[in-house]
Amino acid sequence: MRLAHDDLGPKNGRPVLLVHGHPFDRSMWRPQAQHLAGSGYRVVTPDLRGYGESRTPGTKTGLDVFAGDLVELADHLELDRFVLGGLSMGGQIVMQLVADHPERVTALVLADTFAGLDTPEAKQARYDTADRISAEGMARYAEELLPKMISKQTRATRPDVEAHVLRMMRNAPAAGAAAALRGRAERPDYTPGLSDIAVPTLVVVGSEDEFTPVADAELIHRKTKAATLVVVEGAGHLPNLERETEFDEALSTFLNDSGATP
């Protein structure tokens, strides 16, 4: 399917494809898209299948399907090779894509994500949550997630970020979010494939992340050959929004050091 997307910056700039997490949309990456586009990169931020403006039917969406959609979009935009970044579920989709199409990726950004499998309890919780939001919608689910998505410090000092995150979650299509939860519950273990990643990789995580704590990022860092680890102090699961200045600096430094310049 053709994904709704933003395509910012010069068309001849070094391409960067950024993948949002669950249950968000492409506006999650707006600070980074504007920052990098202003530095001469070409930044593509899609709405994943079932999210934002990329509506689609279906009851289960595997991460391989999401990855295939991204390759199709890159082909449509004539992006042969690109920097690929993702946060949380987006990071897992990135790991799926680089496993399936390693020749397409020049550098990776893995933010606040987890390479391993869910516990049996966590897997069942994804199925249960999918059924719940299919029945009752996103509103109560979004209110429950919010305190875990962003840090207490962010909630106290950045009402703009809190409002943006809550709006994205409330507005996420329940059917698409449920389909993704079911597919994600059945994802493979990406940990063994980390050692096969041959491109420079930035691993970044918020110091207060409750969903994917620093230990998860440290494991990815250890297993990936050419990896750099950055911990964003005071941020929760969304450091790119909570501490966008620090995140953007880390991202720009990484892209410069890895040779992924515009």
Phi and psi in degrees as a GROMACS rama.xvg file:
@    title "Ramachandran Plot"
@    xaxis  label "Phi"
@    yaxis  label "Psi"
@TYPE xy
-86.6599  117.33  ARG-2
-81.4721  138.014  LEU-3
-62.6534  140.265  ALA-4
-160.45  161.137  HIS-5
-107.058  144.546  ASP-6
-133.725  96.9204  ASP-7
-109.341  156.635  LEU-8
88.2273  174.527  GLY-9
-65.4401  139.063  PRO-10
-65.1975  -20.9958  LYS-11
-97.4962  9.2177  ASN-12
-76.7065  162.056  GLY-13
-62.3415  122.79  ARG-14
-76.3753  137.718  PRO-15
-129.436  123.184  VAL-16
-110.905  119.882  LEU-17
-115.336  132.463  LEU-18
-114.559  122.629  VAL-19
-76.3887  166.874  HIS-20
-98.0311  -170.239  GLY-21
-103.225  137.731  HIS-22
-104.906  75.3017  PRO-23
-114.754  -160.101  PHE-24
-150.607  -175.305  ASP-25
-67.0081  -17.4543  ARG-26
-66.2466  -14.1379  SER-27
-57.787  -31.7863  MET-28
-97.7898  10.5129  TRP-29
-57.3747  -44.5952  ARG-30
-59.682  -41.6728  PRO-31
-72.764  -37.0948  GLN-32
-62.6227  -44.0972  ALA-33
-67.6111  -41.038  GLN-34
-63.2839  -49.6772  HIS-35
-71.2193  -39.1842  LEU-36
-61.0937  -37.5162  ALA-37
-67.051  -18.9389  GLY-38
-96.9155  5.00287  SER-39
101.596  1.22004  GLY-40
-81.797  155.203  TYR-41
-96.7808  115.982  ARG-42
-115.07  121.116  VAL-43
-110.521  123.696  VAL-44
-125.228  105.722  THR-45
-92.2725  157.539  PRO-46
-85.9006  124.077  ASP-47
-64.1067  158.371  LEU-48
-50.7435  124.711  ARG-49
88.6078  -1.01572  GLY-50
-122.641  156.798  TYR-51
53.9237  -125.755  GLY-52
-95.145  3.79294  GLU-53
-97.1682  69.6113  SER-54
-77.3161  143.435  ARG-55
-160.166  146.753  THR-56
-75.8841  171.375  PRO-57
130.764  151.256  GLY-58
-108.266  -12.2613  THR-59
-150.18  128.124  LYS-60
-122.337  111.258  THR-61
-74.8902  157.006  GLY-62
-65.9317  -25.4684  LEU-63
-67.1186  -31.7814  ASP-64
-69.0489  -45.2608  VAL-65
-57.6147  -45.6577  PHE-66
-62.7323  -41.5444  ALA-67
-61.6625  -38.9686  GLY-68
-60.4119  -40.5295  ASP-69
-67.2158  -39.7851  LEU-70
-64.1031  -41.113  VAL-71
-61.1847  -41.5855  GLU-72
-64.5112  -44.1926  LEU-73
-60.8124  -40.2691  ALA-74
-62.469  -44.0802  ASP-75
-59.9884  -37.931  HIS-76
-87.3897  1.86675  LEU-77
59.9398  41.8831  GLU-78
-98.8299  100.657  LEU-79
-72.6112  -48.7198  ASP-80
-134.259  147.497  ARG-81
-157.554  156.321  PHE-82
-72.5249  135.681  VAL-83
-125.66  123.595  LEU-84
-131.577  149.479  GLY-85
-155.117  153.763  GLY-86
-119.126  133.796  LEU-87
57.9499  -118.775  SER-88
-56.9769  -36.0555  MET-89
-59.5528  -36.0012  GLY-90
-67.0088  -36.0575  GLY-91
-68.6894  -36.9323  GLN-92
-63.9484  -39.0215  ILE-93
-59.8878  -44.77  VAL-94
-63.7216  -35.5961  MET-95
-66.1247  -44.59  GLN-96
-65.8646  -43.7735  LEU-97
-69.5022  -26.9661  VAL-98
-69.8844  -39.5769  ALA-99
-79.8827  -33.8138  ASP-100
-137.798  61.8645  HIS-101
-60.649  -25.5543  PRO-102
-71.3123  -12.4932  GLU-103
-89.24  -13.0218  ARG-104
-110.409  131.359  VAL-105
-100.276  -23.6029  THR-106
-163.652  156.634  ALA-107
-124.515  147.182  LEU-108
-126.308  117.609  VAL-109
-115.215  105.608  LEU-110
-110.664  126.585  ALA-111
45.4864  57.5267  ASP-112
-134.194  175.664  THR-113
-139.995  126.269  PHE-114
-86.8916  -23.8579  ALA-115
-84.8171  -174.4  GLY-116
-86.5225  158.845  LEU-117
-71.7534  154.47  ASP-118
-67.5359  161.407  THR-119
-54.8682  -36.5697  PRO-120
-68.4541  -41.9709  GLU-121
-67.7659  -36.5547  ALA-122
-62.5945  -46.5204  LYS-123
-63.999  -35.3212  GLN-124
-63.1018  -33.5996  ALA-125
-65.1557  -44.6812  ARG-126
-61.4348  -44.9391  TYR-127
-63.5817  -41.5886  ASP-128
-66.2658  -37.9963  THR-129
-59.9218  -44.9689  ALA-130
-64.3085  -39.9996  ASP-131
-64.2739  -49.011  ARG-132
-72.6914  -24.5724  ILE-133
-64.3033  -34.6091  SER-134
-84.282  -39.02  ALA-135
-116.47  -4.32562  GLU-136
88.0752  -171.956  GLY-137
-97.4043  -14.3852  MET-138
-60.0076  -54.595  ALA-139
-69.2461  -38.3926  ARG-140
-58.2806  -43.4729  TYR-141
-62.8986  -42.6071  ALA-142
-62.6102  -37.3674  GLU-143
-71.8773  -35.2508  GLU-144
-74.0637  -32.4212  LEU-145
-50.8956  -48.3943  LEU-146
-62.2254  -22.5883  PRO-147
-91.2361  -20.2431  LYS-148
-75.8746  -40.6431  MET-149
-125.419  154.137  ILE-150
-72.9108  162.592  SER-151
-59.1844  -38.0184  LYS-152
-63.1786  -41.4968  GLN-153
-64.1388  -43.5477  THR-154
-62.9303  -31.8744  ARG-155
-79.7025  -27.0312  ALA-156
-118.856  -13.8718  THR-157
-129.072  71.2826  ARG-158
-60.3111  -25.8133  PRO-159
-65.7977  -41.3654  ASP-160
-67.9192  -44.7377  VAL-161
-57.6446  -44.1979  GLU-162
-64.6604  -41.5571  ALA-163
-63.9615  -46.5658  HIS-164
-63.6204  -44.822  VAL-165
-64.0431  -39.7121  LEU-166
-63.5073  -44.7561  ARG-167
-59.0745  -44.7845  MET-168
-68.7717  -42.806  MET-169
-63.6792  -36.2152  ARG-170
-85.9127  -7.33424  ASN-171
-63.146  133.125  ALA-172
-61.9973  124.52  PRO-173
-60.212  -39.4079  ALA-174
-64.7037  -42.1129  ALA-175
-67.5139  -42.0098  GLY-176
-64.6407  -40.3861  ALA-177
-65.7802  -41.6177  ALA-178
-61.7299  -39.3615  ALA-179
-67.4638  -40.0202  ALA-180
-61.0838  -42.3566  LEU-181
-66.2799  -42.2972  ARG-182
-66.9682  -38.5865  GLY-183
-67.322  -32.6471  ARG-184
-61.0821  -23.865  ALA-185
-106.462  15.0915  GLU-186
-68.2012  157.464  ARG-187
-78.7658  170.911  PRO-188
-81.5253  117.586  ASP-189
-87.5251  -6.72206  TYR-190
-58.5851  -47.2086  THR-191
-60.5043  -30.341  PRO-192
-78.5747  -10.431  GLY-193
-61.5883  -35.931  LEU-194
-69.9382  -13.9364  SER-195
-88.1468  -10.3302  ASP-196
-70.4069  122.37  ILE-197
-109.088  4.21228  ALA-198
-110.034  158.001  VAL-199
-55.6898  137.954  PRO-200
-133.76  128.45  THR-201
-99.4028  122.347  LEU-202
-108.224  120.279  VAL-203
-132.119  144.231  VAL-204
-153.246  146.307  VAL-205
-76.4905  139.483  GLY-206
-63.8341  -23.6307  SER-207
-107.437  18.6966  GLU-208
-66.2024  120.882  ASP-209
-87.8119  -29.6441  GLU-210
-77.6958  -49.468  PHE-211
-127.58  84.6477  THR-212
-65.5718  172.371  PRO-213
-54.3034  -34.8268  VAL-214
-59.7148  -34.8826  ALA-215
-67.1191  -40.5687  ASP-216
-66.8099  -38.1243  ALA-217
-63.3599  -36.6448  GLU-218
-64.7996  -45.8664  LEU-219
-59.8684  -42.0324  ILE-220
-60.3456  -43.8982  HIS-221
-66.0883  -38.1433  ARG-222
-82.8757  -18.2588  LYS-223
-99.8901  129.653  THR-224
-60.9968  -59.1478  LYS-225
-103.47  59.5419  ALA-226
-108.306  146.009  ALA-227
-119.608  133.662  THR-228
-108.219  130.875  LEU-229
-128.026  125.077  VAL-230
-104.597  121.452  VAL-231
-92.5882  109.268  VAL-232
-66.6183  138.368  GLU-233
82.8194  -4.63631  GLY-234
-98.912  154.105  ALA-235
-96.2545  -128.766  GLY-236
-79.8924  -9.59395  HIS-237
-128.328  62.4059  LEU-238
-62.7087  -24.3801  PRO-239
-67.4406  -23.826  ASN-240
-100.2  -39.3121  LEU-241
-70.4509  -38.7798  GLU-242
-133.764  63.567  ARG-243
-63.9148  -32.7262  GLU-244
-63.4943  -48.1731  THR-245
-65.2327  -41.2303  GLU-246
-63.8002  -46.0979  PHE-247
-62.8275  -38.5115  ASP-248
-63.5905  -44.1413  GLU-249
-63.8435  -40.5122  ALA-250
-66.7467  -45.4881  LEU-251
-63.7933  -42.5216  SER-252
-60.8359  -45.0024  THR-253
-61.5434  -46.2015  PHE-254
-65.1236  -38.6261  LEU-255
-65.8128  -45.864  ASN-256
-68.6289  -30.1867  ASP-257
-86.9453  0.392832  SER-258
82.2129  7.80752  GLY-259
-88.474  50.6766  ALA-260
-81.8517  158.122  THR-261
